[in-house]
Structures are given as structure tokens and as C-alpha cells.
Amino acid sequence: MKAIIVLALLAAPLAVNAKPACNSPSEADVANLFEQWNGALQTRDPAQVAAIYQPDAVLLPTLSNQVRLTTAEREDYFAHFLANQPSGRIVSRTIHSRCDSAVDAGLYEFTFAATGETVRARYSYTWNWDGERWLIGSHHSSVMPQG
């Protein structure tokens, strides 16, 4: 009987300190994360778009040469970007999921309702699970060099 109690006491700290299960999203889950981001663009509210990024996220934006490292810098970028009423569409993508993170990379196209212009760009998003929701840890977007 004593051996059972000792074993139970020894096992208890392991259960308390056990790492929670991984949140490994499916391809459909990751594709939906882009749709949520694109939906935030439709609100035309830079703060709503910036709220999808981790506080320490890196944004290498499509239409700016400035790296955006803070929430205020990301909001500033999106204030200008959203003025032209963008709507994004995935052209092609590759998704890699891991424990509590995912990478979505490929080509997308933005149509700007305010100007009628269309821009095709390369992109990559790194999505990270913060324990409650998926946030962008890094986002790179660059206009295609050959149109």
C-alpha cells in the first residue's frame, strides 16, 4: 500500500507540469486564418487588422519599405493600405503546420476598390497559438518583381 501512495505522489508533479497538448491546425484551419485577416481588412479599421498580430510581430509590408515592429507602426501601415479598400485572394499556397504554429506561404492578389488597381504579391505568414487564439508572428509580403 505504501508503494502505491509513494508512486502516486511521485507522479503527481509530472501531471501538474505536463505540457499541454499541441494545437496543430489543419490546412483548412490555416486557410481560414487568412480569411479572418482578409475579413479584418474589410472593416477598414487599422486597429482590428493590427490586433491579429502578436505585440512583437514583424511585418514586412507589400507597399512600404519600412519594417513594422510595433502595433503603432502596423496600424500606421494599415491606415494607408486600407484607404484604397483592398480585398485579398489567394492564388497559390503551401501550408506547413507544427505544434502551436503554422506557416502559410505563396502568392496572393489584392484588388483595390478605390483605384481599380490589382497587385500580385508573394507572401508568408507565421501563425502562432498563444494559448487562446492564433496570432501572426511574422508576415512578409512583396510585390512580384515581374508583374
C-alpha positions in Angstrom: 0.0 0.0 0.0 2.8 2.4 0.9 4.4 1.8 -2.5 1.2 2.8 -4.3 0.9 6.1 -2.3 4.6 6.9 -3.0 4.2 6.2 -6.7 1.1 8.4 -6.8 2.9 11.3 -5.0 5.8 11.0 -7.4 3.6 11.0 -10.5 1.5 14.0 -9.3 4.1 16.7 -10.1 4.6 15.2 -13.5 0.9 15.6 -14.3 0.9 19.2 -13.0 4.0 20.1 -15.0 3.0 18.3 -18.1 3.0 20.4 -21.3 -0.5 20.9 -22.7 -1.3 19.2 -25.9 -0.2 20.8 -29.2 -2.6 22.9 -31.2 -1.6 21.7 -34.7 -4.1 23.3 -37.2 -5.3 21.6 -40.4 -4.8 23.2 -43.8 -8.4 24.3 -43.7 -7.8 25.9 -40.3 -4.8 27.9 -41.6 -6.7 28.9 -44.8 -9.5 30.2 -42.6 -6.9 32.3 -40.6 -6.1 34.1 -43.9 -9.9 34.7 -44.5 -10.2 36.1 -41.0 -7.3 38.5 -41.7 -8.8 39.4 -45.1 -12.1 40.0 -43.3 -10.4 42.4 -40.9 -9.2 44.3 -44.0 -12.9 44.7 -45.0 -13.6 46.6 -41.7 -11.3 49.4 -42.9 -10.1 49.6 -39.2 -6.3 49.5 -38.9 -6.6 48.6 -35.2 -8.7 45.5 -36.0 -6.1 44.3 -38.5 -3.2 45.1 -36.2 -5.0 43.1 -33.4 -4.4 39.9 -35.3 -0.6 40.3 -34.9 1.4 39.4 -31.8 2.7 42.5 -30.0 6.2 41.7 -31.1 5.3 40.6 -34.6 7.4 41.5 -37.7 5.5 43.0 -40.7 7.4 43.4 -43.9 4.6 45.0 -45.9 3.6 44.9 -49.5 3.5 48.6 -50.3 6.1 50.1 -47.9 9.9 49.9 -47.5 9.6 50.3 -43.7 9.7 47.2 -41.5 6.8 47.4 -38.9 7.8 46.1 -35.5 5.2 47.7 -33.1 1.5 47.8 -33.0 1.5 51.5 -33.7 3.7 51.0 -36.8 1.5 48.2 -38.1 -1.6 50.4 -37.5 0.1 53.2 -39.4 0.8 51.0 -42.4 -2.7 49.6 -42.4 -4.3 53.0 -42.2 -2.6 53.8 -45.6 -3.2 50.4 -47.1 -6.9 50.3 -46.1 -7.5 53.7 -47.6 -7.6 52.0 -51.1 -10.1 49.4 -49.9 -8.1 46.2 -50.6 -9.5 42.7 -50.9 -7.1 39.8 -51.0 -7.4 36.5 -52.8 -5.0 33.5 -52.6 -3.6 32.5 -55.9 -1.4 29.6 -54.7 -0.3 28.4 -51.3 1.7 25.9 -49.3 0.9 25.3 -45.7 3.1 23.7 -43.0 1.6 23.0 -39.6 3.6 22.3 -36.4 2.8 22.2 -32.7 1.3 25.6 -31.9 2.4 27.2 -35.2 1.8 27.2 -38.9 3.3 28.8 -42.0 1.2 29.8 -44.9 3.2 30.9 -47.9 2.5 31.5 -51.6 1.1 34.1 -53.9 -1.9 36.4 -53.4 -3.6 39.2 -55.2 -5.1 42.4 -53.9 -7.8 44.3 -55.7 -8.2 47.9 -54.6 -11.8 49.1 -54.9 -10.8 52.8 -54.6 -8.4 52.7 -57.5 -9.3 49.6 -59.5 -5.7 48.5 -59.3 -4.7 44.9 -58.8 -1.4 43.9 -57.2 0.0 40.4 -57.2 2.5 39.6 -54.4 4.4 36.9 -52.7 3.5 36.3 -49.0 4.3 34.3 -45.9 2.5 34.3 -42.6 3.8 32.6 -39.5 0.8 31.9 -37.2 1.4 31.2 -33.5 -1.0 29.8 -30.9 -0.9 32.0 -27.8 -3.0 29.6 -25.7 -6.3 31.3 -26.6 -6.1 32.2 -30.3 -3.9 32.3 -33.4 -1.9 35.4 -34.0 0.6 36.5 -36.7 4.2 36.4 -35.5 5.7 37.4 -38.9 4.2 38.5 -42.2 6.2 39.1 -45.3 4.6 40.5 -48.5 6.3 41.7 -51.5 5.1 42.8 -55.0 6.0 40.3 -57.7 9.2 41.5 -59.3 8.0 40.8 -62.9 4.3 41.8 -62.6 
